[in-house]
Amino acid sequence: MNAQTAATPASNPRVERFFKLIDRIAELRGRNVPTIVNLTTLRSLPAGTFGRAWADFLDQHGLSPLTTGSRRKQLHDGIHILTGYGSDSIGEAEVQAFLLGTKFSSTNLLIGLGLLRLLYQQLPQNQNLKFSQMPWERLKQAYQRGQRSRLEPDTWQPEQLWQLPLAQVQALFGLEAQPSSN
């Protein structure tokens, strides 16, 4: 979930608090970094490049880049670009499952579980969706895709790859293009 999503009036106050908590933890651990993603720079890149796809994703969803906190948090939207997972609740849960597959982290597990809870709470009351009807297969596939990938989420440097074609960057990390789910 993007920081701007958390800032919009229709957003869930829990999501906003969650982002503030993530930033506070990063600050306490000394992991805050200067802003990495410059939207103006990304918009100036040629169509079809990884960086331009990043800017287009943000623009299409009315989002702003994540500009505070840890490197990993600020690069979150890049994972959406590489994987093709949407920015809706299920897409966010898929990103967390994918990241959990790339490198098991209790943080990603907790974020993923929190997103599943939000997803369940956002469903219309009349759907009566049962726990067993959650999108487990999609999350399993995202997790397995993360396991097969060559992405190291803590050390990758997308700023070195923004000018490359998106398909080339996806191939570099062993990620075949996925149709966008949002």
Secondary structure, 3 states (H helix, E strand, C coil): CCHHHHHCCCCCHHHHHHHHHHHHHHHHCCCECCCCCCHHHHHCCCCCEHHHHHHHHHHHCCCCCCCCCEHHHHCHHHHHHHHCCCCCHHHHHHHHHHHHHHCCCHHHHHHHHHHHHHHHHHCCHHHCCCHHHCCHHHHHHHHHHHHHCCCCCCCCCHHHCCCCEHHHHHHHCCCCCCCCCC
